[in-house]
Each structure stands twice: as C-alpha cells, then as structure tokens.
Amino acid sequence: MNILSIAIIIFLVLETLNVFMLYFTPGTRRGNGLGVFNAYEKSKKDPEVHALVRYLINWVAGTKIIFIALLIVILITGDNITKLFSVGALILSILTYFWRLHPSISSMDADGQITPKGYSRILAYMIAGFIVVFVVAIITYFVFFHKLA
C-alpha cells in the first residue's frame, strides 16, 4: 500500500462518517452537520420547506456514496497511475468548494446565520487541509515511489 492509497482511505473514512451523520443525525453541529445553519431548525416550522431540505440532505449523502463506492473500486482494482489521477481529480473536485460554497457560507456566517460564528473559516481550513494532504501525498509518491506502474 502506498501513500496515495493511504490518503484515499483517510478520505473514504471521513466521507463515510459524514454520510452516516447526514442520514441519521443531519441536525447535529458535529461532523459538518446542518445544525450549524440556523435555518435548518427554522425549516422544521414549514413542512414543505423542511421536506425539500431533507431531500437535499439525502441527495448530498447519496452523491457522497457514489464517490465512496468509486474510490473503493479504485483502491481495489486501480494501479498507481489510476490512483494518482484519482487523487488529482479529488483535489480539483474539492477545490470547487472555494468557488461556490465558501462564498455562500461566508456570507451567511457574516450575517449571523451560522452557529457557531466563524464556522465558515473553520470549514475552509478543514477543506484546505484535505487538499494539502492530497498534494503532499502526490509529492511524496513522486519523491519516494516514482514508479507509476
């Protein structure tokens, strides 16, 4: 097992935990739960809005399961070049957070719609941390395991 596989496994474990949280305790403030959004509790007062919120939560969790399943297949059957490109794809896909989601959550945080205040910054650091781990894994792979096949 090389550094790319280890990085993918760490991501898989964290994402799997996040899926369980989304399905079974979506309103929690732990593990990136929706409880940090003040509007989550407010949505419960309007059944139609809360039904949409629950649908979107399950949609996100289901999408994460697709990524988890694909990464498991890559871990089991993929060669080093496949794992290398998979980690690169993870970096690019995770970077999209900073394009659309971070501006939204930062704005909500600034407007007092997030509890605890400053959570958007913590989330940005955590997501940047994922990217750093993947970049370090790629660099380490090339320095110590530069053989691609």
Secondary structure, 3 states (H helix, E strand, C coil): CCHHHHHHHHHHHHHHHHHHHHHHCCCCCCCCCHHHEHHHHHHCCCHHHHHHHHHHHHHHHHHHHHHHHHHHHHHHHCCHHHHHHHHHHHHHHHHHHHCCHHHHHHHHHHCCCECCCCHHHHHHHHHHHHHHHHHHHHHHHHHHCCCCC
